[in-house]
């Protein structure tokens, strides 16, 4: 404590003595201030700033520079959907659930709420002299990798399988985290990850630390890069390079990507941080570098600015070797300064070196935001709008629950009464006093004497290796409707843990068979971060309704009940293709998207497999929509955006629903003869709300020229190819709904 006090006193004295340094002059532009600050650092100070990105006692924080009045700084902070790993915070739904909302505004709001809590906690940490892991302002979020294979353990952290959806939602989250340019200062700093083509495997059949993704240039440009470009354009202060290699070159040593694409093509001015330990793994697993010295030089020259080391001792931190490289003239001091420049630019924009009175964020305190009424309400709104209604046989919901006087509801399933299972990974620490579990919420809604619960999986958790069939038989006998809550958890799928099979654990499947054989109506809620095998249950008419829940977190109870009882009309849609459990899944190591159909955009189904169980963009509503009068220009010139309009009307099929939220999705189909390109792709979407039964509204929608681009194999680049394009607005994959889809075509003229 005495050492910390002395440090703070010396920093304060130095700051007061040197307050006339240009980097402290708030009237100067940010780049000029960064030039001055970086120009004042010694070579050894530069090395330490580049080497101390985290994690743990030897990786960070970046050390103080007392003579300039600069304090320590912690770069290693997780903010996927809340302030993670830093004590108490409000929990928001997992990223893949947020993606199902198809609502950039929700992503922006969750990003801002997360940013406010991260900033408030940071202020408190600094006041206490705490610079440990996850106390900083620079976030490792959002994750905008593609959900490419259903068994990847980190699917839940993504925004689904579509690069357009991922890019738009990722940009919205970046804006929310950083403050949406409402202030001269950044609220926090966003960091899009993991760049690039890091989409599984993590643990099986190969380790992510040494995996080499063989990716065609077309798939790279068409699927794995577009969302990162939108992240850069949204102003993200950082990008994290990934563990894997791309075509033989580790991502954090890949100058073609880090300099050629990020810096030169996209004009990225932020910093690149390695994933934890990636610079070491380029030596140990990829065998790309012979030693730490060559990894340090190669990674720095490729474009890495910050080493997020995971070393258990200081001498193994890769960027510590930059001192040796400088002393042996293998790198120059100018290279070190150039690498440090964006790091200090970010810290300047966060307001670290300015008088606190100038920065309104410096006065934020944790008790203003953590589990505030507004943030808890947002958590509920985000959770209930993330739930996807996939099946509703005969319109069973909500009337089948709310219009049956004296209804007796039986609840069962491993995720029905264990809140620890519905959070997913990278969630803030649980705060049980603010949790809203399912069972108490059901009893409050239907009456305590009308809701019964049975524990079928007696070993707890989702593996369900020990069962109690007698308890379920008793529950069935006393119930009119059965609610089964099944799924996965971080015990089955998470970072560094890939799933081995699509199906649910055998015990859960046995439970579903007991329920469907009973003759009672079954409502099935599935909590997971990706598709699971449910063919048998979903194909059974006893299962009247199916709801997918993408790890809703602390407000799971009221969120699900509000959907089941019609307190709102569901509008969420699947952000991924849900294959049949009988599908012959391609290897998770095969990155050839078109040849093996690993997303909805290419030909389907997988070779020799049945069609998907559910399709990308699928999601039911309690409202009926009609789409008419689609107008679009007959032709546009290459490089032009496409502006269209249509008439939309809505009527609730259930009484009591006054508002009908809807997501309009615009899909394109390519001209004939354009080679290996998607057969259909999402090019634009917009969420809005209509009053049920009101007159039709005219709604506008735009497709940007960039989102019409296809791969020109002869030129080796993405461009807007000439020809006749198909345009469909509505639910492309529901052939039974003639009035909720409208089509036209247009021509792109070269």
Secondary structure, 3 states (H helix, E strand, C coil): CHHHHHHHHHHHHHHHHCCCCHHHCCCCCHHHHHHHHHHCCCHHHHHHHHHCCCCHHHHCCECCEHHHCECCECCCEECCCCCECCCCCCCCCCHHHHHHCCCHHHHHHHHHHHHHHHHHHHHHHHHCCCCCCCCCCEECCCECCCCCCCCCCCHHHCCCCCHHHHHHHHHHHHHHHHCCCCCCCCCCECEEEEECCCCCCCCCCCCCCCCEECCCHHHHHHHHCHHHHHHHHCCCCEEEECCCEECCEEHHHCHHHHHHHHHHHCCCCCEEEECCCHHHHHHHCCCCCCCHHHHHHHHHHHCCCECCCCCCCHHHCHHHHHHHHHHCCCCCHHHHHHHHHHHHHHHHHCCCCCCHHHCHHHHCCHHHHCCCHHHHHHHHHHHHCCCEEEEEHHHCCCHHHHCCCCCCEEEECCCCCCHHHCCCCCCCCCCHHHCCCHHHHHHHHHCHHHEEEECCECCCCCCCCCECHHHHHHHHHCCCEEEEEEECCCCCCECCECCCCCECCHHHHHHHHHHHCCCCEEEEEEECCCCCECHHHHCCCCEEEEEEECCCHHHHHHHHHHHHCCCCCCCCCCCCCECCCCCCCCCCCCCCHHHHCCCCCCCCCCCCCCCCCECCCCCCCCEEEEEEEEEECCEEECCCCEEEEEEEEEEECCCCCCEEEEEEEEEEECCCCCCCCCCCEEEEEEEEEEECCCCCEEEEEEECHHHHCEEECCCCEEECCCEEEEEEEECCCCCCCHHHEEEEEEEEEC
